[in-house]
Amino acid sequence: MAAPLELVDAERFQQEVLDERDGVVLVDLWSRTCPHCARLAPEFDAAADADEKGVKFVKVAAQDCMEVFRQHNITGVPTLILFKHGEEVARAAGFKTAADIAEWVSHYL
């Protein structure tokens, strides 16, 4: 499919994630200083590349958009949040492989 969309402000997050009424969005909330986030990044990218179900993959770095982290009560990174029609349906913390991500998302489609 495509590389994840990187969002750098709350307005774009609103538009691309919360206002998305037609599908599913998987958000990776991460930090540039987090070693676990660095391990997750290529797996998240691979999951996005392999996706055939039309899921939108989005990344938000704490350094760019702390407002989103506060709004969604993110206390640790990496955190993955799955949104369906603009509403949170699932949340997971920590490292996952691309296969783990695909399997986890498939439970909510």
N, C-alpha and C positions, 0 to 999 in steps of 0.2 A: 504494500500500500504506500504509505508515505512516512516521512520522519515526523516525530511528535511536534506539535505546535508549542512554541515557547512563549508564555505570557509574562508580561513584565508590569502589569498594573491591574488594579481591581476592576476598572471599567471593562477592559478586554475579557477578564475572567467572567464578569457578569454576562457579556455578550456571547462568548464562546462556550460557556459551561452552563450557567444558571438559566439563561434564556433559550437554551437548546431544547426545543420541544419535540423534535422529530427522531431523536435517537439516544445513543449511549455515549457517554464521555468518561474516559478513565484519566484521572489526574494524578500525576506524580508530584508530591510536595516534598521538596528536597532542599539541601543546603550545599553550597560550594565547599564548605569546610568539613563535610561529613564523609568519612571513608566508606561507610555502608552505602551512602548515596552514590558514591563513585563506582562501587561494585554493581549497584542496581542499574545504573544508567545504560550500559550496553544491552542489558537484558530487556529493559523497557523499550529501547529502540528496536531490538530484534522482534519483540512482541508486536510493536506497531507495524513493522515492515511485513510481518507474516500474517497480520490480521486480514481475514476475508469476510468478516461479518459486518463491516462498516462502522466499527467503533472508532470514535475520535480520541486520539491520544494527545494529552496536554501535559506540559511540565511547567511548574511554578517554583522558582527559587526564593527562599526566604529573604535573601539579600535584595531581591527586586520588589517583593510584594508582601511585606509583613502583614498588611491589612487583611489579606485573604487568610493567612495563617490564624490571625486572631478571630476572624469571623467564623472559622470552622473548627476552632478549639484544637489546633494542632500543637501538641506538646512534645512530639518527637519526630525525627526524620530518619529514614524515608517513610512517608505515609502515602498509601494509595487510596484514593476515594473514587468510587464508581457512582456516576450520576446517570439516572435514566429520566428523560423528559424534564431535566432541570432539578430533580430531587435526588438527594443522596440515598443510595440503596445498600451500599456496602463500604466497609473501610478495613484496611489491613496495614499493619506496620511491619517494617523490616525487609530484609532481602528476599527476593523471589527470582527464580529463573524465568526465562521467557515462556517456557512450557507451563510453569506454575501460574504465571499471570494469565495466560490464555485459558487454562482450566478454571481458574478462579472466576474470571469474567464470564465464562460460558454458563456458570450456575445462575447468572442473573439476567440472561438474555431471553 
